[in-house]
Amino acid sequence: MSAATADDIAAALGDLAVRLPAAPTVEQLAPIVARLSRRERAVLALVFERLAEEPGAEQLSA
């Protein structure tokens, strides 16, 4: 997915959110994030920072 467009990535995230029965736990996410490179973790952090800045962001954590 390295050549994916922003729309492709957004669609994949949306699809994933719909398929998950519940929010992933820290215990589930920690090993996945640990395998990411430093750059990948930085990008992931930026994605979530930007999501938090969006109008209606309080609904994302519900």
C-alpha positions as CSV (number, residue, x, y, z in Angstrom):
1,M,0.0,0.0,0.0
2,S,3.0,2.3,-0.2
3,A,1.7,3.9,-3.4
4,A,-1.8,4.4,-2.0
5,T,-3.4,7.8,-2.3
6,A,-4.8,9.7,0.6
7,D,-8.3,8.6,-0.5
8,D,-7.2,4.9,-0.6
9,I,-5.8,5.2,2.9
10,A,-8.9,7.0,4.2
11,A,-11.2,4.3,2.7
12,A,-9.1,1.5,4.2
13,L,-9.3,3.2,7.6
14,G,-13.0,3.6,7.3
15,D,-13.5,0.0,6.2
16,L,-11.4,-1.2,9.1
17,A,-13.4,0.9,11.6
18,V,-16.7,-0.6,10.4
19,R,-15.4,-4.2,10.6
20,L,-14.0,-4.0,14.1
21,P,-16.4,-5.2,16.8
22,A,-14.9,-2.9,19.3
23,A,-12.0,-0.4,19.7
24,P,-8.7,-2.1,19.8
25,T,-7.0,-2.2,23.2
26,V,-3.5,-0.9,24.0
27,E,-2.4,-4.4,24.4
28,Q,-3.5,-5.3,20.9
29,L,-2.0,-2.1,19.3
30,A,1.3,-2.0,21.2
31,P,3.0,-4.9,19.3
32,I,1.8,-3.6,15.9
33,V,3.1,-0.1,16.6
34,A,6.3,-1.4,18.0
35,R,7.1,-3.0,14.6
36,L,6.7,0.3,12.8
37,S,9.7,2.4,11.9
38,R,10.3,5.7,13.6
39,R,9.1,7.5,10.5
40,E,5.9,5.4,10.3
41,R,5.2,6.0,14.0
42,A,5.6,9.8,13.4
43,V,3.2,9.7,10.5
44,L,0.7,7.6,12.4
45,A,0.9,10.1,15.3
46,L,0.2,13.0,12.9
47,V,-2.8,11.2,11.5
48,F,-4.3,10.9,15.0
49,E,-3.4,14.5,15.9
50,R,-5.2,15.8,12.8
51,L,-8.2,13.6,13.5
52,A,-8.4,15.0,17.0
53,E,-8.4,18.5,15.5
54,E,-11.4,17.8,13.2
55,P,-14.9,19.1,14.1
56,G,-16.8,16.4,15.8
57,A,-13.5,14.7,17.0
58,E,-15.1,14.0,20.4
59,Q,-17.3,11.5,18.6
60,L,-14.3,9.6,17.4
61,S,-13.4,8.5,20.9
62,A,-16.9,7.4,21.8
